[in-house]
């Protein structure tokens, strides 16, 4: 019995044949006509020749056991028999079959040559398989011994503790701390971004309101400018009318004085034609006094009428001038109010410009925050961190 559980048995007959059997534990299944084939467990083969050839055959039996029995060859006429089975452990005793020593019947069956040829081919195939299996077993045994040697050497060697896992653990811990810090920064920046977006939205609404107010103020300014221009033109026209009225008053005053002087001259230069009445009883003094009184009454009446007319005309001109003066003063007040409104609107426009510049700075900061947020998103999306 070998190490791998192989057994052999040989028997020599009268014809000088040799029977070699290599077998192991196997289970059998049928093959061919009257033969049995076993698997798994080992290899088994039995060959017996009593034809005087003395050829030794070894059949592979790794997990297979070939048993063949041909009745024609085992008869008394042919004296041949092929058989196989389980071989017990150890070397078996040699037994001689007396039937094999009987004379052979030389009558040859026509199909025996074909059967023997097929049997030889099968035995050759099995021998080749068995040889390859033996080589594989030897190779695996060598590999097993080599691995056992390596294992013993590795066990004998001193085990040195490597610090590479600790290095990687420290590196991973550092990356995790960085990731936690980035996550915290992400939450903080998201809160700041939301606040900044709300602030920007608020400023945007305020900016739109200020733009609307500015547009309304510009429209009001245009309307007020038109009113100012109209008031200025009215002022110029009123000033021209005042100048014309003043010139007319001066002219009428001069005319009144000239007419008054002419009337006085006419009164003083009036020649009186008197009819002399030879009546000695005529009272000349009374007549002269009466005529003088009549002329003085006429002159006074004319003077009073002229003075009243000129006085009414002068009062009308003064009333008109006062009215235009009031209009002029109201126009001046309106112009002053419009100038104050213009200054206030200019101050508001300057304030709006300052707010626009501050909002532009806020928009620049907001764009920087958005760029930083985008970079952080790209960093969080990196495979080396995730």
C-alpha positions in Angstrom: 0.0 0.0 0.0 1.5 3.3 -1.1 1.0 6.7 0.6 -1.8 7.6 -1.8 -3.8 4.4 -1.1 -2.7 2.5 -4.2 -2.5 -1.4 -4.1 -1.2 -3.8 -6.7 -1.5 -7.5 -7.3 0.1 -9.6 -10.0 -0.5 -13.2 -11.0 1.4 -15.3 -13.5 -0.3 -18.1 -15.4 0.9 -20.8 -17.7 1.0 -18.4 -20.6 3.4 -16.1 -18.7 0.8 -13.3 -18.2 1.1 -10.7 -15.5 -1.8 -9.1 -13.8 -1.3 -5.6 -12.2 -4.0 -4.0 -10.2 -4.0 -0.5 -8.9 -7.2 0.4 -7.0 -8.7 2.6 -4.4 -12.1 3.0 -2.8 -14.6 3.7 -5.5 -18.2 3.4 -6.5 -19.1 1.6 -9.6 -21.2 2.4 -12.6 -21.8 0.3 -15.8 -19.7 0.8 -18.9 -19.8 -1.1 -22.2 -20.9 -4.7 -22.5 -20.5 -6.4 -19.2 -18.0 -3.9 -17.8 -18.4 -1.7 -14.7 -16.9 1.8 -14.1 -16.6 3.3 -10.6 -16.3 6.9 -9.4 -15.1 8.6 -7.2 -12.4 7.3 -4.9 -9.5 6.1 -6.9 -8.3 4.3 -9.9 -8.5 0.5 -10.5 -7.7 -1.7 -13.4 -7.2 -5.3 -14.0 -5.8 -6.8 -17.2 -5.0 -10.4 -17.8 -3.5 -11.9 -20.9 -2.9 -15.5 -21.4 -1.9 -15.2 -25.0 1.8 -15.6 -24.3 2.6 -11.9 -24.8 3.5 -11.2 -21.2 2.7 -7.5 -21.6 2.3 -5.5 -18.4 -0.5 -3.0 -18.3 -1.2 -0.2 -15.8 -4.5 1.5 -15.9 -5.2 4.8 -14.1 -7.8 4.6 -11.4 -8.0 8.1 -9.9 -11.7 8.2 -8.8 -12.5 5.5 -11.4 -12.5 1.7 -11.2 -12.8 -0.2 -14.4 -14.1 -3.7 -14.2 -14.7 -5.7 -17.3 -15.8 -9.2 -17.8 -16.2 -10.9 -21.0 -18.0 -14.2 -20.9 -16.6 -15.3 -24.2 -13.1 -14.9 -23.0 -13.8 -16.6 -19.7 -15.2 -19.8 -21.1 -13.3 -23.0 -21.1 -12.9 -22.7 -24.8 -10.9 -19.5 -24.7 -9.6 -19.8 -21.2 -9.3 -16.1 -20.7 -11.0 -13.9 -18.1 -10.9 -10.2 -17.3 -12.0 -9.1 -13.9 -11.6 -6.4 -11.4 -12.8 -5.3 -8.0 -11.8 -3.7 -4.8 -8.4 -4.6 -3.7 -7.9 -5.1 0.0 -5.2 -3.3 1.8 -1.7 -4.8 1.5 -0.3 -7.5 -0.8 -2.8 -10.3 -1.6 -1.8 -13.9 -2.0 -1.3 -15.1 -5.5 -3.8 -17.7 -6.7 -3.7 -19.6 -9.9 -6.8 -20.3 -11.8 -6.6 -23.9 -13.0 -9.0 -23.3 -15.8 -6.3 -21.2 -17.4 -4.0 -24.2 -17.6 -6.5 -26.1 -19.8 -5.8 -26.3 -23.6 -7.2 -23.5 -25.6 -9.8 -23.8 -28.2 -8.2 -22.3 -31.2 -11.5 -21.5 -32.9 -11.4 -17.7 -33.2 -14.5 -15.6 -33.0 -14.6 -13.1 -35.9 -15.5 -10.3 -33.5 -12.9 -11.0 -30.8 -10.2 -9.1 -32.7 -12.3 -6.0 -32.9 -13.3 -6.3 -29.3 -9.7 -6.8 -28.2 -8.6 -3.8 -30.3 -11.3 -1.6 -28.7 -10.3 -2.9 -25.3 -6.6 -2.1 -25.9 -7.5 1.4 -27.0 -9.6 2.0 -23.9 -6.8 0.6 -21.7 -4.3 2.9 -23.5 -6.5 5.9 -22.9 -7.0 5.0 -19.2 -3.2 4.4 -18.9 -2.5 7.8 -20.3 -5.1 9.5 -18.0 -3.6 7.6 -15.0 -0.1 8.7 -15.9 -1.2 12.3 -16.2 -3.0 12.0 -12.9 0.1 10.6 -11.3 2.1 13.6 -12.6 -0.4 16.0 -11.3 -0.5 14.3 -7.9 3.3 14.5 -7.7 3.2 18.1 -8.7 0.6 18.9 -6.2 2.6 17.0 -3.5 5.6 19.1 -4.3 3.6 22.3 -4.2 2.1 21.2 -0.8 5.6 20.5 0.5 6.8 23.8 -0.8 3.9 25.6 0.8 4.4 23.8 4.1 8.1 24.8 4.0 7.2 28.4 3.3 4.6 28.4 6.1 7.1 27.0 8.6 9.6 29.6 7.5 7.0 32.4 7.9 6.1 31.1 11.3 9.7 31.0 12.4 10.3 34.5 11.2 9.8 37.3 13.7 6.7 39.3 13.0 7.4 43.1 12.7 4.5 45.4 13.3 3.9 47.8 10.5 2.9 51.4 11.1 1.3 51.9 7.7 -2.2 51.1 9.0 -1.8 53.7 11.8 -0.5 56.2 9.2 -3.5 55.6 7.0 -5.9 55.8 10.0 -4.3 59.1 11.1 -4.6 60.4 7.5 -8.2 59.3 7.3 -9.0 60.9 10.7 -7.4 64.1 9.4 -9.5 64.0 6.3 -12.6 63.3 8.4 -11.8 66.3 10.6 -11.4 68.4 7.5 -14.6 67.1 6.1 -16.4 67.9 9.4 -15.0 71.4 9.3 -16.0 71.9 5.7 -19.5 70.6 6.6 -19.7 73.1 9.5 -18.5 75.8 7.2 -21.0 74.7 4.6 -23.9 75.1 7.1 -22.6 78.5 8.3 -22.0 79.7 4.8 -25.5 78.5 3.7 -27.0 80.5 6.6 -25.0 83.5 5.7 -25.9 83.0 2.0 -29.6 82.9 2.9 -29.3 86.0 5.1 -27.4 87.8 2.3 -30.0 86.7 -0.3 -32.7 88.1 2.0 -30.7 91.3 2.5 -30.1 91.6 -1.3 -33.8 91.0 -2.0 -34.7 93.7 0.6 -32.2 96.1 -0.9 -33.4 95.2 -4.4 -37.0 96.1 -3.3 -35.7 99.3 -1.7 -33.7 100.1 -4.8 -36.8 99.6 -7.0 -38.8 101.8 -4.7 -36.1 104.4 -4.8 -36.0 104.2 -8.6 -39.8 104.7 -8.7 -39.5 107.6 -6.3 -36.7 109.0 -8.4 -38.8 108.7 -11.5 -41.7 110.3 -9.8 -39.4 113.1 -8.5 -37.9 113.6 -12.0 -41.5 113.9 -13.4 -42.4 116.3 -10.7 -39.2 118.2 -11.3 -40.0 118.4 -15.0 -43.5 119.7 -14.2 -42.2 122.1 -11.6 -39.6 123.3 -14.1 -42.3 123.9 -16.6 -44.2 125.8 -13.9 -41.1 127.8 -13.0 -40.5 128.6 -16.6 -44.1 129.7 -17.0 -43.9 131.7 -13.7 -40.6 133.3 -14.9 -42.2 134.3 -18.2 -45.2 135.6 -16.3 -42.8 137.5 -14.0 -41.1 139.0 -17.0 -44.4 139.9 -18.6 -45.6 141.5 -15.4 -42.4 143.4 -14.9 -42.8 144.7 -18.5 -46.4 145.6 -17.7 -45.3 147.4 -14.5 -42.7 149.3 -16.4 -45.4 150.2 -19.0 -47.9 151.3 -16.3 -45.2 153.3 -14.6 -44.3 155.1 -17.8 -48.0 155.7 -18.5 -48.5 157.1 -14.9 -45.6 159.4 -15.4 -46.9 160.4 -18.8 -50.4 161.1 -17.4 -49.0 163.0 -14.4 -47.0 165.2 -16.7 -50.0 165.6 -19.0 -52.2 166.5 -16.0 -49.7 169.1 -14.8 -49.5 170.6 -18.3 -53.2 170.7 -18.7 -53.5 172.3 -15.2 -51.0 174.9 -16.1 -52.8 175.6 -19.4 -56.1 176.0 -17.6 -54.5 178.3 -15.1 -53.0 180.3 -17.9 -56.3 180.4 -19.7 -58.1 181.6 -16.6 -55.5 184.2 -16.0 -55.4 185.4 -19.6 -59.2 185.5 -20.1 -60.3 188.8 -21.5 -63.7 190.1 -20.4 -65.8 192.2 -22.7 -68.0 194.5 -20.8 -70.8 196.6 -22.1 -70.7 199.9 -20.5 -74.0 201.1 -19.4 -74.3 204.7 -19.1 -76.6 204.1 -16.3 -75.0 205.7 -13.4 -76.8 203.5 -11.1 -74.8 200.3 -12.4 -72.9 198.5 -9.7 -69.7 197.5 -11.4 -68.1 196.0 -8.4 -70.9 193.6 -7.9 -70.9 192.7 -11.5 -67.2 192.0 -11.5 -67.4 190.0 -8.4 -70.2 187.9 -9.8 -68.3 187.2 -13.0 -65.2 186.4 -11.1 -67.2 184.1 -8.9 -68.6 182.4 -12.0 -65.2 181.9 -13.6 -63.7 180.7 -10.3 -66.5 178.2 -9.9 -66.0 177.0 -13.5 -62.3 176.7 -12.9 -62.7 174.9 -9.6 -65.2 172.5 -11.1 -62.9 171.7 -14.0 -60.0 171.3 -11.7 -61.9 169.1 -9.3 -63.2 167.0 -12.2 -59.7 166.7 -13.6 -58.2 165.9 -10.2 -60.9 163.3 -9.5 -60.4 161.7 -12.9 -56.6 161.6 -12.6 -56.9 160.5 -9.0 -59.2 157.6 -9.9 -56.9 156.7 -12.8 -53.9 156.9 -10.5 -55.6 154.7 -7.9 -56.6 152.2 -10.5 -53.0 152.1 -11.7 -51.7 151.8 -8.2 -54.2 148.9 -7.5 -53.1 147.2 -10.7 -49.5 147.7 -9.8 -50.2 146.4 -6.2 -51.9 143.4 -7.7 -49.1 142.7 -10.1 -46.7 143.3 -7.2 -48.5 140.6 -5.2 -48.4 138.3 -8.1 -44.7 139.0 -8.5 -44.1 138.3 -4.8 -46.1 135.1 -5.0 -44.2 134.2 -8.1 -40.9 134.9 -6.3 -42.1 132.8 -3.3 -43.0 130.0 -5.7 -39.6 130.3 -7.4 -37.9 130.1 -4.0 -40.0 127.0 -3.1 -39.2 125.4 -6.4 -35.5 126.1 -5.8 -35.7 124.5 -2.4 -37.5 121.5 -3.9 -34.8 121.3 -6.6 -32.1 121.3 -3.9 -34.0 118.7 -1.9 -34.4 116.5 -5.0 -30.7 116.9 -5.8 -29.8 115.8 -2.3 -32.2 112.8 -2.6 -30.6 111.9 -6.0 -27.1 112.1 -4.4 -28.3 109.9 -1.6 -29.8 107.4 -4.1 -26.5 107.4 -6.0 -24.6 106.6 -2.8 -27.1 103.8 -2.0 -26.7 102.4 -5.6 -22.9 102.4 -5.1 -23.3 100.6 -1.7 -25.7 98.1 -3.3 -23.1 97.5 -6.1 -20.5 96.7 -3.5 -23.0 94.3 -1.8 -23.7 92.7 -5.2 -19.9 92.2 -5.6 -19.7 90.6 -2.2 -22.7 88.5 -3.0 -21.0 87.3 -6.2 -17.9 86.5 -4.3 -19.9 84.5 -1.8 -21.7 82.6 -4.6 -18.3 81.8 -6.2 -17.0 80.5 -2.8 -20.2 78.5 -2.4 -19.7 77.0 -5.9 -16.0 76.1 -5.1 -17.2 74.4 -1.9 -19.8 72.4 -3.8 -17.2 71.3 -6.2 -14.9 70.4 -3.3 -17.6 68.4 -1.6 -18.4 66.7 -4.9 -14.7 65.5 -5.2 -14.4 61.7 -5.0 -11.3 61.9 -2.8 -13.4 63.5 0.0 -16.7 61.8 -0.5 
